[in-house]
Amino acid sequence: MVAAPRGDDRDDFPRLNGASDADAADGAEGADAADGAESADAADAAEGPDGADRRAERLPEALSSALAEFSRHLAAERALSRHTVRAYQGDIQSMLEYAWRYGVAAPGSLDLATLRGWLAYQHQAGAARATLARRGAAARAFTAYAHRQGWLAADPGPQLGTPKARRVLPQVLRRDEMNVVLADCEDRALREFAAGQRTAAALAMRDAAVLELLYATAIRVGELCDLDAGGLDTGRRTVRVLGKGRKERVVPVGVPAMRALARWEEVGRPVLANARSGAALFLGARGGRLDQRTARRIVHARLRAADLATAAARRRVSEGEPGEPGDEDGQPGVRDAGPHAIRHTAATHLLEGGADLRSVQEILGHASPATTQIYTHVSAERLKATYRQAHPRA
């Protein structure tokens, strides 16, 4: 076997500052998944066989077994989401394949030089800094687990650095954009109900409740889809959410969102409910629990519909036709965004409204306050943009 490239002793991958390894994968968790060709209300796809077990067949038995045990540990003991488990599985599979090519046939032979060589190889292959940060976190999690299991005499993970991920400010919608979107959802629900279209009205009520709840609570799309009807406390106006690591938190819900949820539960949900529904709060068109892909499609579809409605209002005004109140010439449109952008938007609007950082951290369910601090930068950038636009000597 070929010896792994050693490089120098200097750590070319400084540890990601300000965030824990638990938060390093937050970007992967939060990114909106690419939309496939399925219909918006398709039933949940059946889970296939474990991908890590299939891919691990190329590895020697010791590495393959270690990967399988680590994957079970992530899912069962650390209770990470399926998305995060898949990401970590792929990362560790890549690391072990690299190690195997350079003579490592068992977890006990992994060392710091091999880990650094793998990250350097990923860097040379064009991996983004955020990707390298996540892969470094995955490697540290694996070596820590291997050390606890007795496979490694010493854990090289703490000495492994990763590049500082460039903090890209998240997309945030303006308050007027959210107002337009939520008003359009409400109008659609009322129109379908008045037309007597029971299924269409139920879906419109569901969509309105989904958008209202995402914006009111800033919960993740996976957390929204996992909600059961019993998770809502109408008296206290709160919702009980099971977040990352199976950590439970209680999040306040605003009055408009509670109204939309009550209408969905009382009028819309019974139309779609069937034997597949169980206790799920939000349902797909076929009655099963709403899946994340469909929820993403709902958000994108409703934002596009609101943008089209705004464009139509502008055309009516420009053509001299009588418009509805608020149909003003030059009214900005609504940008496309996914559920995670709604989460960013809600957090930013909370801070702009005077909420303190610690309270926003608890609402979002962040493990580290450093993860929440990105929204203070967003608010500052928006303030500077407003100043530049409004001040005559900016």
C-alpha positions in Angstrom: 0.0 0.0 0.0 1.0 3.6 -0.6 1.8 5.7 2.4 -0.5 8.5 3.1 0.8 12.0 2.2 2.0 13.6 5.4 2.4 17.3 4.5 4.0 19.6 7.1 3.1 19.7 10.8 1.3 23.1 10.4 -2.4 22.8 10.6 -3.7 24.1 7.2 -7.3 23.8 8.4 -7.9 26.0 11.4 -10.9 25.0 13.4 -14.2 26.6 12.6 -14.5 29.5 15.0 -17.6 30.3 17.1 -19.7 27.2 16.4 -19.7 23.7 17.8 -19.5 20.5 15.7 -23.2 20.1 16.4 -23.9 23.3 14.6 -21.4 22.7 11.8 -23.9 20.6 10.0 -26.7 23.1 10.4 -26.2 24.4 6.9 -26.7 21.0 5.4 -29.8 20.5 7.5 -31.2 23.8 6.7 -30.5 24.0 2.9 -33.7 23.5 0.9 -33.5 20.2 -0.9 -33.7 20.3 -4.7 -37.2 19.7 -6.0 -37.7 16.5 -8.0 -40.4 15.7 -10.5 -42.9 14.4 -8.0 -46.2 16.2 -7.7 -46.6 18.6 -4.8 -48.8 16.3 -2.7 -47.1 12.9 -3.5 -47.2 10.3 -0.8 -44.0 9.8 1.2 -41.4 7.8 -0.8 -40.6 4.5 0.8 -37.2 4.4 2.5 -34.7 2.2 0.6 -32.0 0.0 2.1 -29.4 1.8 4.1 -27.1 3.6 1.7 -24.0 3.5 3.9 -24.3 -0.3 4.1 -24.5 -0.6 0.3 -21.5 1.8 -0.3 -19.4 0.2 2.4 -19.1 -3.1 0.5 -16.0 -1.6 -1.2 -14.2 -1.3 2.1 -12.5 -4.0 4.1 -14.6 -5.6 6.8 -13.2 -3.7 9.7 -13.8 -0.3 8.1 -17.2 -1.4 6.8 -18.4 -2.5 10.2 -17.1 0.6 11.9 -19.0 2.8 9.4 -22.2 0.8 10.0 -21.9 1.0 13.8 -21.1 4.7 13.6 -24.2 5.3 11.4 -26.4 3.4 13.9 -24.9 5.5 16.7 -25.8 8.7 15.0 -29.4 7.7 14.3 -30.2 5.9 17.6 -28.0 7.4 20.3 -27.4 10.9 19.1 -30.9 11.1 17.5 -29.7 13.2 14.6 -32.0 13.8 11.7 -32.0 11.5 8.7 -30.6 14.4 6.6 -27.6 14.9 8.9 -27.0 11.2 9.3 -26.9 10.8 5.5 -24.5 13.7 5.2 -22.2 12.3 7.9 -22.4 8.8 6.4 -21.2 10.1 3.1 -18.4 12.1 4.6 -17.1 9.2 6.7 -17.4 6.8 3.7 -15.3 9.2 1.7 -12.7 9.5 4.5 -12.5 5.7 5.0 -12.1 5.1 1.2 -9.3 7.6 1.1 -7.6 5.9 4.2 -8.0 2.5 2.6 -6.3 3.6 -0.6 -3.3 4.6 1.6 -3.0 1.4 3.6 -5.4 1.9 6.5 -7.4 -1.3 6.8 -8.8 -0.8 10.3 -10.1 2.2 12.4 -7.2 1.8 14.8 -4.7 2.8 12.1 -6.3 6.2 11.5 -4.0 9.1 12.4 -3.9 12.9 12.1 -1.8 12.8 8.9 -4.4 10.7 7.2 -7.3 12.9 8.2 -5.4 16.0 7.1 -4.5 14.4 3.8 -8.2 13.5 3.2 -9.3 17.1 3.8 -6.4 18.4 1.7 -7.6 16.1 -1.1 -11.1 17.4 -0.7 -9.9 21.0 -0.9 -7.9 20.3 -4.0 -11.0 18.7 -5.6 -12.8 22.0 -5.2 -14.9 21.4 -2.0 -16.4 24.6 -0.6 -15.2 25.9 2.7 -18.6 25.1 4.3 -18.4 21.6 3.0 -14.9 21.2 4.4 -16.1 22.5 7.8 -18.9 19.9 7.9 -16.5 17.1 6.8 -14.0 18.0 9.5 -16.8 17.9 12.0 -17.9 14.5 10.8 -14.3 13.2 11.0 -14.0 14.5 14.6 -17.3 12.9 15.5 -16.1 9.6 14.0 -12.7 9.5 15.7 -14.2 10.5 19.0 -16.7 7.6 18.7 -13.8 5.2 17.6 -11.8 6.2 20.7 -14.7 5.6 23.0 -15.3 2.2 21.4 -11.6 1.3 22.0 -10.8 1.2 18.3 -8.3 4.1 18.6 -5.7 4.3 21.3 -5.7 8.1 21.0 -8.2 10.5 19.4 -6.6 12.6 16.6 -9.8 14.6 16.0 -9.2 17.5 18.4 -6.0 18.3 16.6 -7.8 18.4 13.2 -8.7 21.9 12.1 -11.0 22.9 9.4 -11.2 26.2 7.4 -13.3 29.0 8.6 -16.5 28.9 6.7 -17.3 32.2 5.1 -20.5 33.4 6.6 -22.8 34.2 3.7 -25.7 36.3 5.0 -29.0 34.3 4.6 -31.8 35.4 2.3 -34.3 37.4 4.3 -37.7 38.6 2.9 -39.0 42.0 3.7 -41.9 42.5 6.0 -44.1 43.7 3.1 -43.2 40.6 1.2 -44.4 38.4 4.0 -47.5 40.4 4.4 -48.3 40.0 0.7 -47.7 36.2 0.9 -49.8 35.6 4.0 -52.6 37.8 2.7 -52.6 35.9 -0.7 -52.8 32.6 1.2 -55.7 33.8 3.2 -57.5 35.1 0.1 -57.0 31.8 -1.7 -58.4 29.8 1.2 -61.5 32.0 1.4 -62.0 31.8 -2.4 -61.8 28.0 -2.5 -64.1 27.7 0.5 -66.7 30.1 -1.0 -66.6 28.1 -4.3 -67.5 24.9 -2.4 -64.4 23.0 -3.6 -63.9 20.9 -0.5 -60.5 19.4 -1.3 -59.1 22.5 -2.9 -60.3 24.6 0.1 -58.7 22.1 2.5 -55.4 22.3 0.7 -55.5 26.1 0.7 -56.3 26.2 4.4 -53.3 23.8 5.0 -51.0 26.0 2.9 -52.1 29.1 4.8 -51.5 27.4 8.1 -48.1 26.1 7.0 -46.9 29.6 5.9 -48.3 31.3 9.0 -46.7 28.8 11.4 -43.3 28.8 9.7 -43.2 32.6 9.9 -44.7 32.8 13.4 -42.4 30.3 15.0 -39.2 30.1 12.8 -39.3 26.3 13.1 -37.5 24.1 10.7 -39.4 22.4 7.9 -38.6 19.0 9.4 -39.9 20.1 12.7 -43.1 21.4 11.1 -43.7 18.1 9.3 -43.2 16.1 12.5 -45.8 18.0 14.5 -48.8 16.2 15.9 -52.1 17.7 16.6 -51.5 17.4 20.3 -48.4 19.6 20.1 -50.5 22.8 20.0 -51.5 24.5 23.2 -54.3 26.8 22.2 -54.7 28.3 25.6 -51.1 29.4 26.0 -50.6 29.8 22.2 -47.5 27.7 22.0 -46.3 24.7 20.0 -44.2 21.9 21.3 -41.4 21.1 18.9 -38.9 18.2 18.7 -35.7 19.6 17.3 -32.2 18.4 16.5 -30.9 15.7 18.8 -34.6 15.0 19.9 -34.4 18.1 22.1 -37.9 19.5 22.9 -38.6 23.2 23.1 -41.8 25.2 23.4 -42.2 28.1 20.9 -44.8 30.9 21.1 -47.3 31.2 18.3 -48.9 34.5 17.2 -52.7 35.1 17.0 -53.0 35.0 13.1 -51.1 31.7 13.0 -53.3 30.2 15.7 -56.4 31.3 13.8 -55.1 29.7 10.6 -54.2 26.5 12.5 -57.6 26.3 14.2 -59.4 26.7 10.8 -57.2 24.0 9.3 -57.8 21.6 12.2 -61.5 22.2 12.4 -62.4 22.6 8.7 -59.6 21.6 6.4 -57.9 18.6 8.0 -61.1 16.4 8.3 -61.5 16.6 4.6 -58.1 15.0 3.9 -57.8 12.7 6.9 -58.0 8.9 6.5 -56.5 5.8 8.0 -53.0 6.9 7.1 -53.2 10.2 8.9 -52.6 9.2 12.5 -51.9 12.1 14.8 -50.1 14.2 12.1 -51.0 17.8 12.2 -50.3 18.5 8.6 -51.5 16.1 5.8 -50.8 15.6 2.2 -53.5 15.3 -0.4 -53.6 11.6 0.0 -54.1 11.9 3.8 -50.6 10.8 4.9 -48.3 13.0 7.0 -47.0 16.0 5.1 -43.4 15.3 3.9 -40.6 17.8 3.8 -40.4 17.9 0.0 -44.1 18.7 -0.3 -43.8 21.4 2.4 -40.9 23.0 0.4 -43.0 22.9 -2.7 -45.9 24.6 -0.9 -43.7 27.5 0.2 -42.2 28.0 -3.2 -45.6 27.8 -4.9 -47.3 30.3 -2.5 -44.5 32.8 -2.9 -44.6 32.5 -6.6 -48.4 33.0 -6.5 -48.0 36.1 -4.3 -45.5 37.5 -6.7 -47.8 36.9 -9.7 -50.6 38.6 -7.8 -48.4 41.6 -7.0 -47.4 41.9 -10.7 -51.0 41.7 -11.8 -51.9 44.5 -9.3 -49.1 46.7 -10.8 -50.4 46.1 -14.3 -53.9 47.1 -13.3 -52.7 50.3 -11.9 -50.5 51.1 -14.9 -53.4 50.4 -17.2 -55.7 52.8 -15.3 -58.0 50.1 -14.0 -59.5 50.4 -10.5 -57.5 48.3 -8.1 -57.9 46.9 -4.7 -56.6 48.9 -1.7 -52.8 48.6 -1.6 -52.5 48.2 -5.4 -49.8 50.8 -5.8 -47.7 51.5 -8.8 -44.1 50.4 -8.1 -45.0 47.9 -5.4 -42.1 45.5 -5.2 -42.6 41.9 -6.0 -42.1 38.8 -3.8 -38.8 36.9 -4.2 -38.8 33.2 -4.4 -37.6 31.4 -1.2 -37.9 28.2 0.7 -38.9 27.2 4.2 -35.4 27.9 5.6 -35.5 31.4 4.2 -38.8 31.9 6.1 -37.0 30.8 9.3 -34.2 33.3 8.6 -36.8 35.9 7.9 -38.7 35.3 11.2 -35.5 35.4 13.2 -34.3 38.6 11.6 -37.7 40.3 12.1 -37.7 39.3 15.7 -34.3 40.9 16.3 -35.3 44.0 14.3 -38.4 44.2 16.5 -36.3 44.3 19.7 -36.0 40.7 20.8 -32.8 39.8 22.5 -30.3 37.3 21.0 -30.8 34.8 23.8 -34.5 34.6 23.3 -34.1 34.2 19.5 -31.6 31.4 20.1 -34.1 29.5 22.3 -36.9 30.0 19.7 -34.7 28.7 16.9 -33.3 25.8 19.0 -29.7 26.6 18.3 -27.1 24.8 20.4 -24.7 27.7 20.2 -25.4 31.5 20.4 -22.7 31.9 17.7 -25.1 30.3 15.2 -27.8 32.9 16.1 -25.4 35.8 15.8 -25.6 35.7 12.0 -29.0 37.4 12.2 -27.5 40.4 14.0 -25.3 40.8 10.9 -28.3 40.5 8.6 -30.1 43.2 10.6 -27.1 45.5 10.5 -26.7 45.1 6.7 -30.4 45.8 6.2 -30.1 48.9 8.4 -27.1 50.1 6.3 -28.9 49.5 3.1 -31.9 51.5 4.3 -29.6 54.3 5.4 -27.8 54.4 2.0 -31.1 54.6 0.3 -32.8 57.2 2.5 -30.1 59.6 3.6 -29.2 62.4 1.2 -25.5 62.3 2.1 -25.1 58.6 2.6 
